[in-house]
Amino acid sequence: MGPRMGSNPIIVWFRRDLRIADNPALLYAARSGQPVVPLYVAGWDDPDVWAPGMAGRWWLKRSLQSLGASLSLRGAPLRVARGRAEEVIPRIARSLGAGEVVWNRLYEPYARELDLRLTVTFGQDGLKGRSFNAALLFEPEDRMSRSGRPFVQFAAYWRSCLASSEPDSPQPQVRELRCAAETVGTTGERGPEALRDFSEWEPQVRGMPRWEPGETGAHERLERFVEQILAGYEQSRDLPGIDGTSTISPHLHFGEIGPRQAWYAVRRAAQATTPARAARGPHTSGAMVGMEYLRQLGWREFAHYLLYHFPYIVTEPFRPEFARFPWEDDPDALDAWKRGATGYPLVDAGMRQLLAEGWMHNRVRMVVASFLTKDLLIPWQQGAAWFWDRLVDADLANNTLGWQWTAGSGPDAAPYFRIFNPVLQARRFDPDGTYLRLWLPEAPDGPGPLAHPRPLVDHGEARARALAAFRGISRPIGA
């Protein structure tokens, strides 16, 4: 615990770092010897905040309950307040006589702006403010191209990351906290159970172990992945009909486990599996067990990196010519897509998995996104909004990059002419129909279009229409 330095409490502001282990802000507070006040602010009344969607709220409530139980066991209960963080936190700090507020950084545009405003407010109040990195392996501002500009291609960005030293090791778990007894009742809410505005939605998980929000569930899922799935991950990760991925994305999003913890768990498993190759260093063999998964963590980093440097891409295309793209307004087709009633089995299976589980296999996410933006010519922003509401792992950076990548409008995006054929994708990645049978009991034996409902579009005709639209925006204006 370290020596006691006085009695001014330290407020630990939890955001999306809902864990005890590898939490640098919490560890800093615990080691200070000061009384600790763990605080979560549900700042959804702030119009600049991306409030969690329906599935995210379901997850968040349970994650906060888990965090609250862990903090109580360590001596300092979690307090929950409602309102704008820049108003709530200074008010609570003043009422407690707190001397310092610490938190772990987020990198979305609204979070960065909030941090700046809070820093100014804290200074005016004579409060110390200190932030830490717990969400990413690499700080976005530390990676620039030789020209001094941000990377816009993943391969170059990831080479730059791998050329540096490995990420910092995870920090130890906090074992004990000194409680500030006078904090009871000061935050307006007694604990995470007091959170309101949560939907009645409940996931109906079929194709994977049941969700267990919280730090314990996160570690159990990661351990299961490295012990049972990692060795065959490179071959299994694109097959939605088998349990071949980590499925820790919601745990990463809510910070129930950190990327450093995932990185080193995979590295340790890789060393145990391929000791001779691993002994030569982490980046010597692209074929080494675990390297493909670490690359996927790299894509997560790249998404946050891009959003940090190009904040407008949440709502606007990265490639300016896509501002002229002739998107269509088709509420009926959008509704059919949302319900999983397009007439294409792989698309419909994915959308029904989303409705039931709050999650979708990544291969299928690309297929359903391609179908919406290219077969139906519906704007990617509408698909991203639906995913934001329905995914338990809805993450602003990853959701934005995924949709812009598939639509062809983003940095390092798939070429626009890469239009996923949902029938061929099903034949290639679900050849025995396991995934389709799980989510579409009415599906025929083969992966062709469903007899009912009738397919919304003919894929060949839709593809030709999409390519013609793209050629139109590719020409110079006036040509």
BELLIN-V832251 format. One record per pair of residues at least 12 apart in sequence whose C-alpha atoms are under 10 Angstrom apart, sorted by the first residue. I is the first residue (numbers start at 1). J is the second residue. Records with the same first field share a line. If there is no record, write none. Layout:
I->J  J
This chain:
1->27  29  30  31  32  33  34  174  175  176  177  178
2->30  31  32  33  34
3->31  32  33  34
4->31  32  33  34  35  178
5->32  33  34  35
6->32  33  34  35
7->33  34  35  36  97  98  99  180
8->34  35  36  93  96  97  98  99  100  180
9->29  32  33  34  35  36  37  93  96  97  98  99  100  101  178  179  180  182  183
10->26  28  29  30  32  33  34  35  36  37  38  93  96  97  98  99  100  101  102  128  129  180
11->25  26  29  34  35  36  37  38  39  89  92  93  96  98  99  100  101  102  103  129  180
12->25  26  27  28  29  30  36  37  38  39  40  78  100  101  102  103  104  130
13->25  26  37  38  39  40  41  78  79  85  89  101  102  103  104  131
14->26  38  39  40  41  64  67  78  79  80  102  103  104  105  255
15->39  40  41  42  103  104  105  106  111  254  255
16->40  60  104  105  106  134  135  251  252  253  254  255  256
17->67  103  104  105  106  134  135  251  252  253  254  255  256  257  258
18->40  60  63  64  65  66  67  68  214  215  251  252  253  254  255  256  257  258
19->63  64  66  67  68  70  71  173  174  214  215  216  218  251  254  255  256  257  258
20->67  70  71  74  171  172  173  174  175  215  255  256  257
21->170  171  172  173  174  175  215  256  257  258  261
22->134  169  170  171  172  173  174  255  256  257  258  259  260  261
23->103  104  132  133  134  135  170  171  172  173  174  255  256  257  258
24->102  103  104  131  132  133  134  170  171  172  173  174
25->101  102  103  104  105  130  131  132  133  134
26->38  102  103  104  132  173  174  177
27->171  172  173  174  175  176  177
28->102  103  130  132  174
29->100  101  102  103  174  177  178
30->174  175  176  177  178  179
31->174  176  177  178
32->177  178
33->177  178
34->98  99  100  177  178  179  180
35->76  98  177  178  179  180  181  182  183
36->75  76  77  78  98  101  177  178  179  180  181  183
37->76  77  78  79  93  96  98  101  177  178  179  180  181  182  183  184
38->68  71  72  76  77  78  79  80  102  177  179  180
39->68  77  78  79  80  81  89  92  103  187  191  192
40->64  78  79  80  81  82  85  89  187  191  192
41->79  80  81  82  83  84  85  86  88  89  187
42->80  81  82  83  84  85  88  195  196
43->81  82  83  84  85  86  87  88
44->82  83  84  85
45->82  83  84  85
46->83  84  85  86
47->84  110
48->109  110  111  113  114
49->84  108  109  110  111  114
50->108  110  111  388  395  396
51->388  389
52->198  388  389  390  391  392  393  394  395  396
53->198  199  385  386  387  388  389  390  391  392  394
54->197  198  199  200  201  202  358  388  389  390  391  392
55->198  199  200  201  202  203  354  355  357  358  359  387  388  389  390  391  392  393  394
56->198  199  250  253  254  358  388  389  390  391  392  393  394  395
57->195  196  197  198  199  200  201  389  390  392
58->197  198  199  200  201  202  203  213  358  392
59->198  202  203  211  212  213  214  250  251  254  358  391  392  393
60->192  195  198  213  214  250  254  392
61->192  193  194  195  196  197  198  213  214
62->192  193  212  213  214
63->192  212  213  214  215  216  217  251  254  255  256
64->78  80  191  192  193  195  213  214  215  254  256
65->78  191  192  193  194  195  213  214
66->192  212  213  214  215  216  217  256
67->192  213  214  215  216  256
68->80  191  192  193
69->191  192
70->174  175  214  215  216
71->174  175  176  177
72->176  177  179
73->175  176  177
74->174  175  176  177  178  179
75->175  176  177  178  179  180  181
76->176  177  178  179  180  181  183
77->177  179  180  181  183  184  190  191  192
78->189  190  191  192
79->183  184  185  186  187  188  189  190  191  192  194
80->186  187  188  189  190  191  192  193  194  195
81->186  187  188  189  190  191  192  194  195
82->187  188  189  195  196
84->114
85->114  115  118
86->114  115  117  118  119  120  121  122
87->118  121
88->187  188
89->101  118  121  122  187
90->118  121  122  125  127
91->186  187
92->183  186  187  188
93->122  125  127  186  187
94->125  126  127
95->182  183  186  187
96->180  182  183  186
97->127
98->126  127  128
99->122  125  126  127  128  129
100->122  126  127  128  129  130
101->118  119  122  127  128  129  130  131
102->128  129  130  131  132
103->115  129  130  131  132  133  134
104->130  131  132  133  134  135
105->130  131  132  133  134  135  136
106->131  132  133  134  135  136  304  308
107->133  135  136  139  140  304  305  307  308  309  311  397
108->304  305  306  307  308  309  311  314  395  396  397
109->307  308  309  310  311  312  314
110->311
112->308
115->129  131
119->131
134->170  171  255  257  258  259  260
135->252  253  254  255  257  258  259  260  301  304
136->167  252  258  259  260  297  298  300  301  302  304  305
137->161  166  167  168  169  258  259  260  261  263  297  298  300  301
138->161  164  166  167  168  259  260  298  301  302  305
139->301  304  305  308
140->301  302  304  305  306  307  308  309
141->305  308  309
142->161  305
143->157  158  160  161  305
144->156  157  160
145->157  160
149->309
150->305  306  308  309  310
151->302  305  306  309  411  412
152->302  305  306  309  310  410  411  412  413
153->302  306  411  412  413
154->298  299  301  302  303  306  411  412  413
155->295  298  299  302  412
157->298  299  301  302  305
158->295  298  299  301  302
159->283
161->298  301
162->282  283  295  298
163->283
165->282
166->260  263  264  282  283
167->259  260  263  264
168->260  261  264
169->260  261  263  264
170->258  259  260  261  262  263  264
171->260  261
201->355  356  358  390
202->356  357  358
203->353  354  355  356  357  358  359  392
204->353  354  355  356  357  358
205->353  356  357  358  359
206->353  356  357  438  439
207->240  241  242  243  353  357  435  438  439
208->242  243  244  245  247  357
209->221  243  247
210->357
211->247  248  250  251  357  358  392
212->251
213->250  251  254  256  392
214->250  251  254  255  256  257
215->251  254  255  256  257  258
216->251  256  257
217->248  251  256  257
218->247  248  249  250  251  252  255  256  257  258
219->248  251  256  257  261  262
220->248
221->246  247  248  251
222->246  247  248  251  257  261  262  265  266
223->246  262  265  266  269
224->246
225->243  244  245  246  247  248  265  266
226->245  246  262  265  266  267  268  269  270  290
227->266  269
228->243  244  246
229->243  244  245  246
230->244  245  246  266  269  270  273  289  290  291  292  293
231->269  270  273  274  288  289  290
232->244  245  289  290
233->245  246  289  290  291  292  293
234->287  289  290  291  292  293
236->429
237->292  293  361  362  363  429
238->361  362  363  364  428  429  430
239->361  362  363  364  426  428  429  430  431  434  435
240->346  350  360  361  362  363  364  426  429  430  433  434  435  436
241->361  429  430  431  432  433  434  435  436  437  438
242->430  434  435
243->361
244->361
245->293  361  362
246->293
247->359  360  361  362  393
248->262  393
249->297  300  359  392  393  394  395
250->358  359  391  392  393  394  395
251->392  393
252->300  393  395
253->392  393  394  395  396  398
254->392  393  394  395
259->294  297  298  300  301
260->297
262->293  294  297
263->290  291  293  294  297
264->294
265->290
266->289  290  291  293  294
267->282  289  290  291  293  294
268->290
269->289  290
270->282  288  289  290  291
271->288  289  290
272->289
273->288  289  290
274->288  289  290
275->288
277->289
299->398  401  402
300->395  397  398  401
301->397  398
302->397  398  401
303->395  396  397  398  399  400  401  402  411
304->395  396  397  398  400  401
305->397
306->318  397  398  400  401  410  411
307->396  397  398  400  401
308->397
310->411
311->397
313->397  400  401  404  409  410  411
314->381  384  396  397  399  400  401  403  404
315->380  381  384  400  404
316->380  381  400  404  409  410
317->380  381  400  404  407  408  409  410  411
318->401  404  405  408  409  410  411  412  413
319->404  408  409  410  411  413
320->409  410  473
321->409  470  472  473  474  475  476  477
322->407  408  409  410  470  473  474
323->409  473
324->469  470  472  473  474  477
325->377  379  409  466  469  470  471  472  473  474
326->377  378  379  466  469  470  472  473
327->373  374  376  377  378  379  380  466  469
328->373  376  377  378  379
329->376  377  378  379
330->376  377  378  379
331->378
332->456
333->372  376  377  378  456  457
334->372  376  378  379  382  383  386
336->348  351  453  456
337->350  351  352  368  369  371  372  376  383  456
338->350  351  352  354  355  368  372  383  386  387
339->351  352  354  355
340->352  353  354  355  368  439  440  453
341->450  452  453  454  455  456
342->371  372  449  450  452  453  454  455  456  457
343->443  448  449  450  451  452  453  454  455  456  457
344->368  371  421  422  423  426  443  447  448  449  450  451  452  453  454  455  456  457  459
345->422  423  426  433  435  436  437  439  440  442  443  444  446  447  448  449  450  451  455
346->364  367  368  421  422  423  424  425  426  427  429  430  433  435  436  439  440  443  447  448  449  450
347->364  365  366  367  368  369  370  371  372  422  423  425  426  436
348->364  368  436  439  440  443  450
349->364  368  435  436  437  438  439  440  441  443
350->362  363  364  365  367  368  435  436  439  440
351->364  365  368  387  439
352->439  440
353->435  438  439  440
354->387  390  391  392
355->387  390  391
356->390  439
357->390  391  392
358->387  389  390  391  392  393  394
359->387  390  391  392  393  394
360->387  391  392  393
362->402
363->425  429
364->422  425  426  429
365->387  402  403  406
366->402  403  405  406  407  419  420
367->406  419  420  421  422  423  425  426
368->383  406  420  422
369->383  384  402  403  404  405  406  407  420
370->403  405  406  407  408  416  418  419  420  421  422
371->406  407  419  420  421  422  457  459  462  463
372->406  407
373->403  404  406  407  408  419  466
374->406  407  408  416  417  418  419  420  459  462  463  464  465  466  467  469  470
375->419  420  421  456  457  458  459  460  461  462  463  464  465  466
376->456  457  459  462  463  465  466
377->407  462  463  465  466  469
378->407
379->403  407
380->400  402  403  404  405  406  407  408  409
381->400  403  404  407
382->403
383->399  403
384->396  399  400  401  402  403  404
385->399  400
387->399  403
388->400
401->413
406->418  419  420
407->419
408->470
416->466  467  470  471
417->463  464  466  467  470  471
418->463  467
419->459  462  463  466  467
420->459  463
421->459  460  463
422->447  448  449  459
423->446  447  448  449  459
424->447  448
425->447
426->446  447  448
427->446  447  448
428->447
430->447
431->446  447
432->445  446  447
433->445  446  447
